[in-house]
Amino acid sequence: MRMKKLIASLLIGAMAVSTLAGCGKKAESTGSDGQGAAGGADTMIIEVYDVAANYQGTQTGWFGQVVKDKFGLELNIIAPQVAGEAVFQTRASTGNLGDLLLLEAGDFADCVEAGLVKDITTEIANCSNLMTYKDQIAVFNNGLRGNEAGKTYGIPTEMTNTSPTSYSQDVIYSSPLLRWDLYSELGCPDIKNLDGLLDVLEDMKDKHPTNDAGDAAYPFSLWKDWDGGDGMLGIANVVQLTTWYGEKIKGSVILKPDETFTTITDKSASYYKILKFLNDAYQRGLVDPDSGTQDWNAACAKMSAGQVYLMWYSWQVGFWNTQDRLADGSAFIFIPVEDQQYYADSDSYYGSGRVFAVGSQVDDAKYAKIMEFLDWYASPEGCVYQHAGIKDFNYTVGEDGKFTIKNDNALMDNLPVPAEYGGGGYSDGNNAINQWIVSSYSTNPNTGETYASQYWSSYKEATMTQMKKDWAAKFGAAEPVDWMKANNKLLVSPNVSVSLPTDSADIAVVRNQCNTTLCDYSWRMIFAADDAEFDKLWDEMTTQLEGFGYGDLVKFDTEKHTIELKAKQAAK
């Protein structure tokens, strides 16, 4: 979503920043019963404009109860992924996008310029937890255009307490993940390329056409409601898989392993390669027929039900892998494909590209509450709620202070939450903001271990199952990233914070037209009946893109992301 056309029509001007209680002390409006002070028993409603949310409406369930008990707040989430991008224009045109904002970095910079974002310089200085990340926050805000005074407007998401060049994960964000039991049943074959991967998946489906309940199962179950997000052009289920070949889509261009740029329409590059891979899968009958119409929630339900045989996001395994499945060998795990080299962004020390902010129209009472909430959101306690869940329901604490997982199927099975924690189903009540200030791979100072449960010593010990031992014996490494590093299969891109140009009105129009066309044709190509139809659609799409001014967009994005590339080269 772009907003350059709106800037001239919006009120641009700084609002006076009041000195409030904020992070410096407990919110005075929160009592032991979790009710707000307004009216004695009212809850303060905060409107959260949230580009990461997959849900729109009131935060309910256990996380809603936590927020109400601690702050007397109710979060009303406005999600453009649900409501459509027009909600941005509608709200922005009034000068009030929301109370608490979560925006893509480019749109955030425009919103600051348009007066939609509050200057939080004074208040954030009193927020001790946020100030743990003072350097990262300063680097981001100092890079904002026109911010010569060094004011603070935004808080980057997913910051870590590691370093800009560290890589702390055992499994990268996107890689081929297969069920070990089904792969072992086939004799653990070596996989040379994407055709070989399809051969393995086809064998799996032939042997297991349904899940245990008799529901149809497919290697691929896709969804389209993430298309065009995260600054990408094209459909998300293709964009993420391009990283299997060391390439990274940056807007309308692709950054190659040799640090040169090419176009998405380059038939020798990875967008074409992965799109054709998915079409080949469709022609073999390996793609869920609901893929073109279902949303993320429907796809995740199938993951939890054992109806999916290939996963490619590291987070997807959370809908299936449990300690029991790691023990019986039916869990998902990375399986190498010989001709692949995997691109991964390093730890998001300076942030992941999205930004938390406060809306410029909030009154003093809301401002204090929001800053108090954000400071808690970055605290060890807040991070544990976000990344680990509820004490004694999702984890227990031992005498040594270390955490041990409990009910590790709570998310995938939507386990009922005890009434004392808010009731309802666990996944129904999960944090619908769906984005964090502090990455799960940061170290919890209270435990000395990460917030991410899969790196707890107790989890590592409990999951050193026969399956993990067999995997290690097969591939000669303890973890997937260890294998990638040992075999020179991992390209790690340093985390940097740079200010990049935003779209002019003309470029924004071209980008929107090109993205709509690319996404539409991409889905049609996935479901093409044969190679001839696929190639015909590709050629039609390329011609249309050129007619919209794709060349101008490529020039703009190449110049834009060269700035980022040079910063990454300097950070190595």
KAHUFEN-V508430 format. One record per backbone hydrogen bond with DSSP energy under -0.5 kcal/mol. NH is the residue of the N-H (numbers start at 1). CO is the residue of the C=O. If there is no record, write none. Layout:
BEGIN
NH CO
NH CO
END
This chain:
BEGIN
6 3
7 3
7 4
8 4
9 6
10 6
10 7
12 10
13 11
18 16
20 18
24 21
25 22
30 27
31 29
31 35
34 31
36 42
40 37
42 38
44 72
46 44
46 74
47 45
48 46
48 76
49 47
49 100
50 48
50 78
51 102
53 50
57 77
59 75
60 58
63 429
64 60
65 61
66 62
67 63
68 64
69 65
70 66
71 67
72 68
73 67
74 44
76 46
76 74
77 57
77 75
78 48
79 77
80 78
82 79
83 79
84 80
87 84
88 85
89 85
90 86
91 87
92 88
93 89
94 91
95 92
96 91
99 47
100 47
101 357
102 49
103 355
105 353
108 104
109 105
110 106
111 107
112 108
113 109
114 110
115 112
116 111
117 111
118 358
120 118
120 152
121 152
124 120
125 121
126 123
127 124
128 126
131 127
132 129
133 130
134 131
137 133
138 134
139 135
140 136
141 137
142 138
143 139
143 140
144 141
147 144
148 146
150 147
153 151
155 356
157 354
158 436
159 437
166 163
175 312
177 311
178 333
179 309
180 331
181 329
183 179
184 180
185 181
186 182
186 183
187 184
188 183
192 190
197 193
198 194
199 195
200 196
201 197
202 198
203 199
204 200
205 201
206 202
207 203
208 204
211 215
214 211
217 209
218 307
220 286
224 294
227 224
228 234
229 226
232 229
233 251
238 235
239 235
240 236
242 238
242 239
243 240
244 241
245 242
246 243
246 341
247 242
248 255
250 253
251 231
251 249
253 250
254 262
255 248
256 254
256 260
259 256
262 254
264 252
266 263
267 265
269 266
272 266
273 269
274 270
275 271
276 272
277 273
278 274
279 275
280 276
281 277
282 278
283 279
284 280
285 282
286 281
288 220
288 286
291 288
292 289
293 290
294 290
299 295
300 296
301 297
302 298
303 299
304 300
305 301
306 303
307 302
309 218
310 219
311 177
314 173
316 313
317 313
317 314
318 315
319 316
320 317
321 317
326 322
327 323
328 324
329 325
330 325
331 325
333 178
335 176
338 191
339 192
340 337
341 244
342 489
343 243
344 491
346 493
347 166
349 347
351 348
352 157
355 103
356 155
357 101
358 153
359 99
360 116
362 359
367 363
368 364
369 365
370 366
371 367
372 368
373 369
374 370
375 371
376 372
377 373
378 374
379 376
382 376
383 379
384 380
385 381
386 382
387 383
388 384
389 384
392 395
393 390
394 390
395 390
396 404
398 396
398 402
401 398
404 396
406 394
410 407
413 409
414 411
415 410
417 424
421 418
422 419
423 418
426 415
427 410
429 425
430 427
434 431
439 159
442 439
444 449
445 443
447 444
448 444
451 440
451 442
452 440
455 452
456 453
460 456
461 457
462 458
463 459
464 461
465 463
467 326
469 465
470 466
471 467
472 468
473 469
474 470
475 471
476 472
477 472
481 170
483 479
484 480
485 481
486 482
487 483
488 485
489 484
490 484
491 342
492 490
493 344
493 491
494 492
495 164
498 496
500 498
508 504
509 505
510 506
511 507
512 508
513 509
514 510
515 511
516 512
517 513
518 514
519 515
520 516
521 517
522 518
523 519
524 520
525 521
526 522
527 523
528 525
534 530
535 531
536 532
537 533
538 534
539 535
540 536
541 537
542 538
543 539
544 540
545 541
546 542
547 543
548 544
549 545
549 546
550 545
552 549
553 549
554 550
555 551
556 552
557 553
558 554
559 555
560 556
561 557
562 558
563 559
563 560
564 560
565 561
566 562
567 563
568 564
569 565
570 566
571 567
572 568
572 569
END
